[in-house]
Amino acid sequence: QVQLVESGGGLVQAGGSVRLSCAASGRTFSTYSMAWFRQAPEKEREFVAAISWSGFSTGYADSVKGRFTISRDNAKNTMYLQMNSLKPEDTAVYYCAAARTLLPPKSTYEYAYWGQGTQVTVSS
């Protein structure tokens, strides 16, 4: 099992950058695939980016490809999401999630562990 805590969210102007962190507690962090999801008001939670346990396999939603970068540091039990060229439509609560799979799925129901979320607001 793993507990997840996101941090790094806040208010940023359009075109700016934010780096989110997801700190995991537990001794088996490296065995989990990890992902970032986001949820805007009146919208379903959507996939943003995912990374395998090794860190070598990554995937991104088309809406963020080329702007966001997911990474992880298993030695620090931490996952990151670097968000550049932010747009107002990126405004959402961003959630860290973990799944005990070899490769990270993109469906929310595959993830058993979730953080509390961190708010990212992009102003125009």
Sequence and secondary structure as in RCSB ss.txt:
>XXXX:A:sequence
QVQLVESGGGLVQAGGSVRLSCAASGRTFSTYSMAWFRQAPEKEREFVAAISWSGFSTGYADSVKGRFTISRDNA
KNTMYLQMNSLKPEDTAVYYCAAARTLLPPKSTYEYAYWGQGTQVTVSS
>XXXX:A:secstr
  EEEEE  EEEETT  EEEEEEEESS GGGSEEEEEEE TTS  EEEEEE TTSS EEE TTTTTTEEEEEEGG
GTEEEEEE S  GGG EEEEEEEE SSS  SSGGG  EE   EEEEEE 
